Amino acid sequence: MNASEKPAKSRRHLLVVLPLLAFVALAALFFLRLGSGDPSRLPSVLIGKPAPMLALPPLEGLLHEGQPVPGLDPAAFSGRVTLVNVWASWCVPCRDEHPYLEKLARDRRFTLVGINYKDSAENARRFLGRFGNPFAAVGVDPGGRAAIEWGVYGVPETFLVGRDGKIAYKQIGPIDERAFTRLMAEIEKALAD
């Protein structure tokens, strides 16, 4: 092999290896970024805006102490700090967060209401019968229209509505220990306003 053939062979080798290296680098960056995002930190354009004042019918047949549990009434937000949880019986993370909702429901300084998203009444009642009903009111959203108005990305999601009727905070995804701590700090701020 003469001296002029060596650089030509090196360049061909480099042309083959360079695209492969670029692909590997981009794939590694993609996978690193894919796993590093926290969906609960997605911004919401509704923060600071009035909560959607949609009346939703009650979950048919849902009783609490022998009385029907009401649906979602816009008047429920008037002058009170309110947590609105969007949930469904078919949602596995909703089961995981349910103990935290039960814990939140014991705090009488604010109201916890639910929006049952694209669910059958029978399955929703069975879910609440099995895990407990933490909600003062449960409105049904069979077609998902209310969820669109609330800017829901997917269930579960929880919205904190201040006394002024504006959305103060949004928790995307299930409430876990870390989210519970963050949510309680936001609730304290809303109660102080």
RODO-2510 file (C-alpha; in nm, 4 decimals, decimal comma):
residues 193
     n   res          X          Y          Z
     1     m     0,0000     0,0000     0,0000
     2     n     0,1473     0,3306    -0,0981
     3     a     0,1250     0,6552     0,0987
     4     s    -0,1606     0,8016    -0,1103
     5     e    -0,3915     0,4995    -0,0512
     6     k    -0,3664     0,5236     0,3330
     7     p    -0,5390     0,8680     0,3697
     8     a    -0,8131     0,7663     0,1234
     9     k    -0,8857     0,4494     0,3205
    10     s    -0,8882     0,6481     0,6489
    11     r    -1,1369     0,8970     0,5061
    12     r    -1,3692     0,6161     0,3895
    13     h    -1,3487     0,4562     0,7322
    14     l    -1,4248     0,7932     0,8953
    15     l    -1,7256     0,8474     0,6632
    16     v    -1,8682     0,5138     0,7755
    17     v    -1,8015     0,5600     1,1489
    18     l    -1,9011     0,9288     1,1810
    19     p    -2,2747     0,8841     1,1037
    20     l    -2,2862     0,5853     1,3387
    21     l    -2,1303     0,7916     1,6187
    22     a    -2,3738     1,0765     1,5532
    23     f    -2,6683     0,8344     1,5686
    24     v    -2,5474     0,6794     1,8950
    25     a    -2,4996     1,0266     2,0490
    26     l    -2,8495     1,1404     1,9465
    27     a    -3,0074     0,8152     2,0709
    28     a    -2,8323     0,8524     2,4075
    29     l    -2,9505     1,2145     2,4370
    30     f    -3,3059     1,1107     2,3477
    31     f    -3,3177     0,8371     2,6135
    32     l    -3,1624     1,0590     2,8801
    33     r    -3,4143     1,3382     2,8176
    34     l    -3,7029     1,0920     2,7947
    35     g    -3,6438     0,9658     3,1477
    36     s    -3,5547     1,2986     3,3078
    37     g    -3,8841     1,4835     3,2671
    38     d    -4,1312     1,5196     3,5510
    39     p    -4,4820     1,5319     3,4030
    40     s    -4,6154     1,6939     3,7207
    41     r    -4,4054     2,0025     3,6402
    42     l    -4,5755     2,0702     3,3042
    43     p    -4,6953     2,4285     3,2943
    44     s    -5,0651     2,5045     3,2842
    45     v    -5,1999     2,8104     3,1095
    46     l    -5,4950     2,8029     3,3519
    47     i    -5,2892     2,8923     3,6606
    48     g    -5,4160     3,2305     3,7791
    49     k    -5,7249     3,2069     3,5572
    50     p    -6,0827     3,1491     3,6777
    51     a    -6,1718     2,7832     3,7202
    52     p    -6,4199     2,6534     3,4634
    53     m    -6,7646     2,6958     3,6136
    54     l    -6,9220     2,3844     3,4702
    55     a    -7,2133     2,2166     3,6412
    56     l    -7,1763     1,8387     3,6231
    57     p    -7,4469     1,5864     3,7136
    58     p    -7,3927     1,3648     4,0175
    59     l    -7,2637     1,0108     4,0007
    60     e    -7,5900     0,8205     3,9843
    61     g    -7,6598     0,6065     4,2901
    62     l    -7,3662     0,7304     4,4990
    63     l    -7,4703     0,7712     4,8615
    64     h    -7,2969     0,9046     5,1717
    65     e    -7,4631     0,8270     5,5054
    66     g    -7,7826     0,7425     5,3178
    67     q    -7,7921     1,0729     5,1288
    68     p    -7,7129     1,1226     4,7589
    69     v    -7,3702     1,2758     4,6937
    70     p    -7,4238     1,5933     4,4882
    71     g    -7,2772     1,6631     4,1476
    72     l    -7,0372     1,9459     4,0759
    73     d    -7,1964     2,2862     4,1206
    74     p    -7,0050     2,6049     4,0326
    75     a    -7,1325     2,7587     4,3575
    76     a    -6,9153     2,5041     4,5434
    77     f    -6,6086     2,7144     4,4594
    78     s    -6,7533     3,0393     4,5850
    79     g    -6,5430     3,1792     4,8689
    80     r    -6,3828     2,8437     4,9576
    81     v    -6,0510     2,6814     4,8850
    82     t    -6,1370     2,3742     4,6779
    83     l    -5,9405     2,0785     4,5459
    84     v    -6,0757     1,9290     4,2244
    85     n    -5,9520     1,5768     4,1507
    86     v    -6,0091     1,4237     3,8067
    87     w    -6,0193     1,0446     3,8389
    88     a    -6,1560     0,7224     3,6901
    89     s    -6,2075     0,3665     3,8123
    90     w    -6,0028     0,2308     3,5196
    91     c    -5,7056     0,4529     3,6127
    92     v    -5,4408     0,2484     3,7987
    93     p    -5,2521     0,5567     3,9324
    94     c    -5,5866     0,6801     4,0735
    95     r    -5,5825     0,3773     4,3043
    96     d    -5,2295     0,4613     4,4148
    97     e    -5,3193     0,8199     4,5046
    98     h    -5,6479     0,7372     4,6779
    99     p    -5,5006     0,7081     5,0325
   100     y    -5,3667     1,0636     4,9915
   101     l    -5,7116     1,1857     4,8851
   102     e    -5,8588     1,0218     5,1957
   103     k    -5,5986     1,2054     5,4042
   104     l    -5,6804     1,5364     5,2306
   105     a    -6,0535     1,4837     5,2873
   106     r    -6,0018     1,4801     5,6651
   107     d    -5,8855     1,8445     5,6537
   108     r    -6,2073     2,0481     5,6821
   109     r    -6,0431     2,3810     5,5927
   110     f    -6,1060     2,3154     5,2234
   111     t    -6,3426     2,1112     5,0074
   112     l    -6,2381     1,8100     4,8010
   113     v    -6,4549     1,7391     4,4965
   114     g    -6,4147     1,4869     4,2180
   115     i    -6,4732     1,4753     3,8460
   116     n    -6,5294     1,1177     3,7293
   117     y    -6,3758     1,1041     3,3821
   118     k    -6,5102     0,8825     3,1011
   119     d    -6,6283     0,6109     3,3359
   120     s    -6,9384     0,4000     3,3868
   121     a    -7,1471     0,4827     3,6930
   122     e    -7,1346     0,1222     3,8107
   123     n    -6,7545     0,1006     3,7944
   124     a    -6,7116     0,4415     3,9591
   125     r    -6,9454     0,3458     4,2476
   126     r    -6,7649     0,0137     4,2896
   127     f    -6,4272     0,1958     4,2978
   128     l    -6,5452     0,4389     4,5677
   129     g    -6,7143     0,1554     4,7581
   130     r    -6,3903    -0,0391     4,7649
   131     f    -6,1438     0,2431     4,8363
   132     g    -6,3703     0,4962     5,0134
   133     n    -6,5305     0,8195     4,8999
   134     p    -6,3184     1,1204     4,9952
   135     f    -6,5278     1,3615     4,7858
   136     a    -6,7886     1,6087     4,9109
   137     a    -6,9277     1,6116     4,5553
   138     v    -6,8702     1,3976     4,2449
   139     g    -6,9573     1,5252     3,9001
   140     v    -6,9543     1,2917     3,6017
   141     d    -6,7834     1,3760     3,2745
   142     p    -6,8747     1,0856     3,0447
   143     g    -6,7610     1,2522     2,7226
   144     g    -6,4548     1,4325     2,8562
   145     r    -6,5831     1,7834     2,7762
   146     a    -6,5288     1,9143     3,1302
   147     a    -6,1759     1,7706     3,1318
   148     i    -6,1005     1,9669     2,8161
   149     e    -6,2260     2,2864     2,9835
   150     w    -6,0033     2,2137     3,2845
   151     g    -5,7007     2,1499     3,0589
   152     v    -5,6561     1,7905     3,1718
   153     y    -5,3615     1,6054     3,0149
   154     g    -5,4693     1,2681     3,1590
   155     v    -5,6054     1,1200     3,4793
   156     p    -5,5388     1,1643     3,7607
   157     e    -5,4958     1,5380     3,7908
   158     t    -5,5721     1,7669     4,0819
   159     f    -5,6460     2,1385     4,0741
   160     l    -5,6340     2,3802     4,3648
   161     v    -5,8912     2,6575     4,3348
   162     g    -5,8491     2,9571     4,5650
   163     r    -6,1234     3,1529     4,7399
   164     d    -6,1176     3,3948     4,4470
   165     g    -6,2271     3,1133     4,2131
   166     k    -5,8934     3,1063     4,0295
   167     i    -5,6771     2,8004     3,9746
   168     a    -5,3777     2,8381     4,2051
   169     y    -5,1985     2,5080     4,1434
   170     k    -5,2174     2,1973     3,9255
   171     q    -5,0844     1,8515     4,0102
   172     i    -5,0419     1,6358     3,7017
   173     g    -5,0297     1,2651     3,7738
   174     p    -5,0966     1,0800     4,0958
   175     i    -5,0426     1,2332     4,4359
   176     d    -4,7555     1,0541     4,6071
   177     e    -4,5630     1,1507     4,9220
   178     r    -4,3583     1,4208     4,7460
   179     a    -4,6597     1,5596     4,5587
   180     f    -4,8659     1,5522     4,8797
   181     t    -4,6071     1,7679     5,0592
   182     r    -4,5954     2,0135     4,7679
   183     l    -4,9763     2,0191     4,7442
   184     m    -5,0149     2,0883     5,1175
   185     a    -4,7733     2,3822     5,0896
   186     e    -4,9867     2,5230     4,8044
   187     i    -5,3047     2,4657     5,0056
   188     e    -5,1564     2,6553     5,3016
   189     k    -5,0753     2,9476     5,0699
   190     a    -5,4289     2,9472     4,9299
   191     l    -5,5797     2,9334     5,2786
   192     a    -5,3633     3,2281     5,3874
   193     d    -5,4890     3,4472     5,0983
***
